[in-house]
Amino acid sequence: MIKILPIFMLLFALNGCAYIVNGKMVGVPVVTTPDGATLTVNNQTYISPATINVPRGKGDFTLLIEKEGFKSVEIVLNQSIDIALAGNALSFGPLGLAVDFISGYAYDIEPDVIKANLKGATVSKLDDGTLNLVLIDINDLPKQLALKIKKNRHYKSNKR
């Protein structure tokens, strides 16, 4: 039994393939239209475009996207089992799987890329009762929406 113990200790030390492949954090690229939105997740703040970082194995996270003049968006980042775990199962068997699950490195985050088109809040009422009008340049809108507005004749160009 004493001779087998060092072998098990070595196997335990070599396991954790998902840790070696993935690392402790998951980087999720976030792009917003328009740029410059504030991204808040796991008590960290970023400005888009950015790659947000969340720890593996800590469950689901909520990403809050905010920009003045636009509606806020919340996106749930779901924890899922990472495919790198399959390599660990083939290489090191149950012991490697156990190490990755216990350490949290067996998990990934979905979606792995976020693209958000923010929608403008055209008119809003301020706390003092006055109306706040937000003007949006048609060129900042998603292409499909800009074409639809132009087609429906709700758009007058200042260009002559």
Backbone bond lengths (Angstrom), bond angles and torsions (degrees), N, CA, C in turn:
res aa  C-N    CA-C-N  psi(-1)  N-CA   C-N-CA  omega(-1)  CA-C   N-CA-C  phi
1 M - - - 1.458 - - 1.526 110.94 -
2 I 1.332 117.20 -39.95 1.460 120.85 -178.32 1.524 110.61 -65.32
3 K 1.353 118.89 -34.07 1.457 121.82 179.50 1.527 111.66 -72.26
4 I 1.313 117.29 -27.39 1.464 121.28 -178.78 1.533 111.28 -79.91
5 L 1.316 117.67 -28.79 1.461 121.97 -177.16 1.536 112.74 -56.08
6 P 1.349 120.01 -46.66 1.475 118.39 178.37 1.530 112.93 -61.39
7 I 1.325 117.17 -32.97 1.465 120.29 178.40 1.526 109.98 -64.73
8 F 1.329 116.83 -45.24 1.468 120.43 178.27 1.529 111.13 -64.59
9 M 1.328 116.76 -37.56 1.461 119.37 178.59 1.536 110.55 -65.59
10 L 1.333 116.54 -39.41 1.458 120.41 177.74 1.523 110.92 -64.97
11 L 1.321 117.09 -44.57 1.464 120.93 177.71 1.526 110.80 -60.55
12 F 1.326 116.59 -41.58 1.463 120.76 179.39 1.530 110.14 -62.91
13 A 1.330 116.57 -40.95 1.465 120.50 -179.34 1.526 111.91 -68.95
14 L 1.336 117.32 -33.46 1.457 121.31 -178.89 1.519 112.93 -81.97
15 N 1.305 116.68 -15.58 1.461 120.17 -179.44 1.511 110.40 -74.94
16 G 1.313 114.45 -179.35 1.456 119.15 -177.26 1.512 110.04 90.74
17 C 1.322 116.22 38.61 1.462 121.57 -178.48 1.527 111.07 -57.05
18 A 1.311 118.19 -39.20 1.468 120.27 178.95 1.530 110.29 -62.32
19 Y 1.319 117.46 -33.79 1.462 120.39 176.81 1.526 110.06 -65.11
20 I 1.327 116.25 -44.50 1.461 120.39 -178.54 1.528 110.21 -64.18
21 V 1.334 116.81 -43.11 1.464 121.65 -177.94 1.526 111.41 -73.31
22 N 1.330 117.57 -42.95 1.464 121.80 -169.07 1.519 116.01 -102.20
23 G 1.295 118.20 -35.07 1.453 120.30 -172.84 1.521 111.59 83.00
24 K 1.300 115.50 -177.86 1.462 123.22 -172.10 1.530 113.54 -83.16
25 M 1.333 117.06 -26.21 1.464 121.53 -176.68 1.529 110.75 -116.09
26 V 1.344 115.53 155.16 1.463 122.13 174.57 1.526 107.19 -110.62
27 G 1.320 116.62 127.22 1.463 121.50 176.26 1.522 109.70 -97.09
28 V 1.331 116.76 124.01 1.464 121.67 -179.77 1.532 108.31 -119.17
29 P 1.354 117.84 112.87 1.462 120.02 177.37 1.536 111.24 -67.96
30 V 1.335 116.67 135.37 1.467 122.08 178.53 1.526 108.31 -127.11
31 V 1.331 115.20 125.32 1.464 122.26 177.31 1.520 107.03 -122.69
32 T 1.329 116.82 132.75 1.464 120.41 177.47 1.523 109.63 -121.47
33 T 1.320 114.78 151.17 1.457 121.79 172.01 1.514 106.51 -118.64
34 P 1.320 118.31 112.24 1.451 129.39 0.92 1.532 111.82 -79.28
35 D 1.353 115.92 165.59 1.463 122.39 175.44 1.528 110.02 -65.96
36 G 1.324 115.23 169.68 1.458 120.30 173.14 1.510 115.20 88.90
37 A 1.331 117.41 12.67 1.466 120.17 177.77 1.526 109.24 -78.48
38 T 1.325 116.06 150.10 1.456 121.64 175.87 1.523 108.71 -85.28
39 L 1.328 116.10 127.96 1.462 122.78 179.45 1.520 107.78 -111.33
40 T 1.333 117.24 125.66 1.456 120.69 179.64 1.520 109.31 -126.10
41 V 1.331 116.18 124.59 1.462 122.18 177.69 1.527 108.08 -152.84
42 N 1.326 116.36 136.49 1.465 122.12 175.90 1.536 111.88 53.11
43 N 1.332 116.58 42.15 1.469 124.04 179.89 1.526 113.50 61.42
44 Q 1.327 117.44 22.32 1.462 122.96 176.02 1.528 108.19 -117.30
45 T 1.329 117.21 144.59 1.460 121.78 -179.73 1.528 109.77 -120.09
46 Y 1.324 115.10 137.39 1.462 123.03 179.44 1.534 107.75 -133.54
47 I 1.326 117.31 164.57 1.466 123.23 173.35 1.530 107.29 -118.43
48 S 1.342 115.89 128.93 1.467 120.03 -176.08 1.526 111.36 -74.60
49 P 1.329 117.05 148.17 1.458 127.19 -2.07 1.530 110.40 -75.47
50 A 1.328 115.95 145.69 1.466 120.87 -178.03 1.521 109.58 -158.57
51 T 1.314 115.12 163.88 1.457 121.03 170.40 1.518 106.69 -107.35
52 I 1.333 115.82 114.99 1.463 120.13 179.59 1.527 108.35 -85.51
53 N 1.321 117.16 148.83 1.459 121.89 -179.64 1.514 110.05 -118.66
54 V 1.342 115.38 127.63 1.460 120.63 176.85 1.527 108.38 -128.68
55 P 1.336 117.60 145.72 1.462 120.13 -178.60 1.528 112.29 -73.90
56 R 1.310 115.22 146.43 1.469 121.21 176.37 1.526 110.05 -74.60
57 G 1.324 115.51 148.66 1.456 121.10 171.47 1.513 115.59 73.42
58 K 1.310 118.46 16.44 1.472 121.50 -179.17 1.519 112.10 -109.31
59 G 1.328 117.99 13.38 1.461 121.50 177.80 1.518 112.21 90.76
60 D 1.331 115.35 -163.73 1.459 122.23 -178.87 1.530 110.36 -81.58
61 F 1.327 115.89 155.26 1.459 122.62 177.46 1.521 109.00 -129.55
62 T 1.330 116.39 155.80 1.461 121.24 174.74 1.522 108.31 -113.68
63 L 1.330 115.16 125.04 1.460 122.38 176.79 1.523 107.88 -97.09
64 L 1.329 117.18 125.21 1.463 122.75 177.21 1.526 108.10 -105.60
65 I 1.340 115.60 125.37 1.467 121.96 178.84 1.526 107.56 -113.14
66 E 1.346 116.50 122.83 1.464 121.46 -177.51 1.531 110.51 -134.96
67 K 1.326 114.63 142.45 1.470 121.25 172.30 1.519 106.89 -152.45
68 E 1.333 115.79 134.91 1.463 120.29 -178.63 1.526 109.94 -58.21
69 G 1.338 115.56 132.72 1.453 121.61 -179.53 1.516 113.67 89.01
70 F 1.335 117.23 0.03 1.460 121.53 -179.45 1.522 109.64 -129.07
71 K 1.319 115.23 156.06 1.460 120.19 177.87 1.520 109.60 -72.85
72 S 1.336 116.70 138.62 1.462 121.54 177.58 1.524 109.90 -70.52
73 V 1.319 115.16 150.26 1.460 121.37 -179.90 1.522 108.42 -128.56
74 E 1.332 116.70 135.27 1.463 121.73 173.18 1.518 108.60 -113.74
75 I 1.327 116.27 131.24 1.460 121.99 178.62 1.520 107.71 -125.32
76 V 1.332 116.17 129.10 1.461 120.92 178.60 1.525 108.65 -86.89
77 L 1.326 115.26 127.10 1.460 121.91 174.84 1.522 106.53 -97.37
78 N 1.324 116.39 112.80 1.461 121.68 -174.40 1.522 112.01 -92.21
79 Q 1.324 114.99 137.78 1.456 121.01 174.14 1.526 108.63 -76.48
80 S 1.333 117.27 135.65 1.462 121.76 177.37 1.526 108.67 -140.56
81 I 1.314 116.12 163.83 1.464 120.31 179.49 1.529 108.84 -78.75
82 D 1.331 116.14 132.19 1.460 122.36 -176.38 1.524 111.67 -81.25
83 I 1.319 116.46 144.25 1.464 122.86 179.93 1.530 111.89 -66.15
84 A 1.333 118.72 -24.01 1.467 121.46 178.95 1.519 111.36 -60.52
85 L 1.306 115.90 -19.05 1.460 120.98 178.87 1.525 111.46 -62.87
86 A 1.319 117.95 -31.54 1.466 121.49 179.94 1.525 110.62 -62.69
87 G 1.315 117.48 -41.66 1.461 120.87 177.51 1.509 111.84 -62.95
88 N 1.313 115.77 -38.11 1.455 119.99 178.30 1.525 110.73 -66.56
89 A 1.326 117.07 -39.56 1.465 120.80 179.56 1.524 110.18 -62.70
90 L 1.328 116.87 -40.44 1.467 120.45 179.64 1.526 111.64 -71.04
91 S 1.321 117.40 -37.97 1.464 121.09 -176.28 1.520 113.63 -80.10
92 F 1.313 116.65 -45.27 1.462 119.62 -169.49 1.525 114.93 -122.30
93 G 1.320 117.35 -5.00 1.461 120.71 175.23 1.514 114.16 71.95
94 P 1.331 115.60 -156.13 1.468 121.33 -174.08 1.525 114.27 -59.58
95 L 1.325 117.24 -33.91 1.461 119.19 -178.56 1.534 110.66 -65.22
96 G 1.328 116.60 -42.69 1.465 120.50 177.65 1.514 112.17 -63.66
97 L 1.337 115.96 -41.08 1.467 120.09 177.63 1.523 110.81 -61.74
98 A 1.332 115.44 -43.94 1.466 119.90 -178.93 1.524 110.76 -60.81
99 V 1.329 116.68 -43.94 1.466 120.32 -179.38 1.531 110.47 -61.93
100 D 1.340 116.82 -45.00 1.466 119.72 -179.02 1.523 112.39 -65.82
101 F 1.331 118.00 -39.29 1.467 119.72 178.94 1.527 111.35 -69.28
102 I 1.327 116.87 -43.22 1.469 120.14 -178.71 1.532 110.43 -65.03
103 S 1.331 117.20 -39.91 1.467 120.94 -177.90 1.531 112.86 -78.05
104 G 1.352 116.83 -17.63 1.462 120.59 -179.31 1.514 113.92 92.76
105 Y 1.322 117.69 -4.28 1.465 121.09 -177.30 1.523 113.07 -77.40
106 A 1.318 117.98 -3.31 1.466 121.77 179.19 1.527 111.34 -79.43
107 Y 1.318 117.32 -5.03 1.461 120.65 -171.77 1.524 112.86 -108.01
108 D 1.312 114.64 153.74 1.456 123.30 175.55 1.529 107.45 -127.79
109 I 1.313 117.46 176.98 1.467 122.53 179.40 1.527 108.89 -121.19
110 E 1.325 116.24 136.53 1.473 122.50 175.65 1.518 108.74 -124.65
111 P 1.304 119.63 141.53 1.460 128.56 0.89 1.526 111.12 -72.12
112 D 1.336 116.32 156.83 1.459 119.80 -177.99 1.530 112.74 -92.12
113 V 1.328 117.65 -9.83 1.471 123.84 173.27 1.525 107.15 -143.54
114 I 1.328 117.29 138.12 1.470 120.70 -179.84 1.526 109.08 -123.77
115 K 1.340 115.09 127.06 1.465 122.32 173.82 1.519 106.67 -123.44
116 A 1.329 117.33 117.51 1.462 121.46 -176.05 1.521 110.68 -121.24
117 N 1.331 115.97 125.36 1.463 122.03 172.22 1.520 107.35 -96.44
118 L 1.323 116.43 111.22 1.459 120.55 -177.62 1.521 109.77 -79.30
119 K 1.325 115.37 140.54 1.468 121.17 -179.55 1.517 109.02 -101.72
120 G 1.319 115.11 131.85 1.456 120.79 -177.95 1.514 112.64 -73.11
121 A 1.301 114.82 141.60 1.459 121.23 171.86 1.522 105.46 -94.30
122 T 1.319 117.55 104.77 1.463 120.60 -169.67 1.527 113.36 -68.78
123 V 1.317 117.80 -45.10 1.462 120.45 178.90 1.521 108.06 -135.17
124 S 1.316 115.91 132.06 1.462 119.52 177.17 1.523 108.86 -138.31
125 K 1.318 115.76 154.37 1.461 121.03 -179.57 1.528 108.35 -96.66
126 L 1.334 116.39 127.90 1.457 121.35 178.58 1.528 109.89 -80.15
127 D 1.328 115.66 167.82 1.467 120.90 -178.66 1.526 112.98 -57.91
128 D 1.337 117.53 -32.58 1.466 119.47 -178.55 1.532 112.55 -85.47
129 G 1.351 117.17 4.84 1.457 120.92 175.85 1.516 114.80 96.30
130 T 1.338 117.58 -11.70 1.462 119.10 178.91 1.527 110.34 -77.02
131 L 1.325 114.89 155.06 1.460 119.61 178.82 1.520 109.91 -90.57
132 N 1.311 115.53 140.21 1.456 122.26 178.21 1.525 107.66 -111.51
133 L 1.318 117.27 116.38 1.455 122.32 -179.74 1.526 108.68 -101.24
134 V 1.318 115.68 126.97 1.457 120.83 178.80 1.518 108.13 -108.90
135 L 1.324 116.25 120.37 1.458 120.92 177.61 1.520 108.72 -94.90
136 I 1.323 114.84 134.90 1.455 120.32 -178.83 1.518 108.41 -119.89
137 D 1.317 116.66 128.61 1.460 121.61 175.97 1.524 108.48 -67.22
138 I 1.316 116.95 131.21 1.466 120.74 -177.82 1.528 111.37 -60.03
139 N 1.323 117.27 -26.28 1.464 120.77 178.84 1.522 112.77 -72.79
140 D 1.340 117.39 -15.50 1.460 121.15 177.09 1.526 112.16 -87.86
141 L 1.328 116.52 -9.13 1.464 120.62 -179.83 1.522 110.31 -80.23
142 P 1.344 116.64 156.02 1.463 118.72 172.36 1.531 109.55 -57.43
143 K 1.322 116.97 144.53 1.464 123.16 -173.05 1.526 112.53 -53.49
144 Q 1.343 118.27 -44.02 1.467 121.60 -178.25 1.528 111.43 -62.02
145 L 1.332 116.67 -42.45 1.461 120.47 -179.50 1.530 110.64 -67.45
146 A 1.322 117.47 -41.36 1.468 120.87 178.68 1.525 110.56 -61.57
147 L 1.325 117.49 -42.55 1.469 120.98 178.18 1.521 111.34 -63.71
148 K 1.333 116.48 -39.96 1.466 120.96 179.91 1.533 110.39 -64.11
149 I 1.319 117.41 -43.16 1.468 121.12 179.35 1.526 110.21 -63.44
150 K 1.324 116.65 -45.38 1.469 120.19 179.30 1.520 110.95 -62.82
151 K 1.311 117.33 -40.76 1.468 122.47 -179.07 1.527 111.23 -65.21
152 N 1.322 117.84 -37.97 1.462 122.33 -178.05 1.529 112.52 -84.24
153 R 1.307 117.84 7.06 1.467 124.13 175.14 1.536 113.51 61.65
154 H 1.313 116.54 28.99 1.461 120.08 175.29 1.524 110.29 -95.50
155 Y 1.299 114.88 17.73 1.454 119.95 -173.20 1.522 109.33 -134.04
156 K 1.316 115.79 129.83 1.465 120.88 174.24 1.517 107.11 -118.87
157 S 1.291 115.58 125.28 1.455 120.36 179.21 1.518 109.38 -84.79
158 N 1.328 116.27 141.15 1.462 121.30 174.80 1.517 111.05 -84.99
159 K 1.325 116.69 -6.27 1.462 121.46 -179.97 1.520 109.23 -80.75
160 R 1.311 117.73 138.90 1.477 121.19 -179.60 1.487 111.14 -122.50
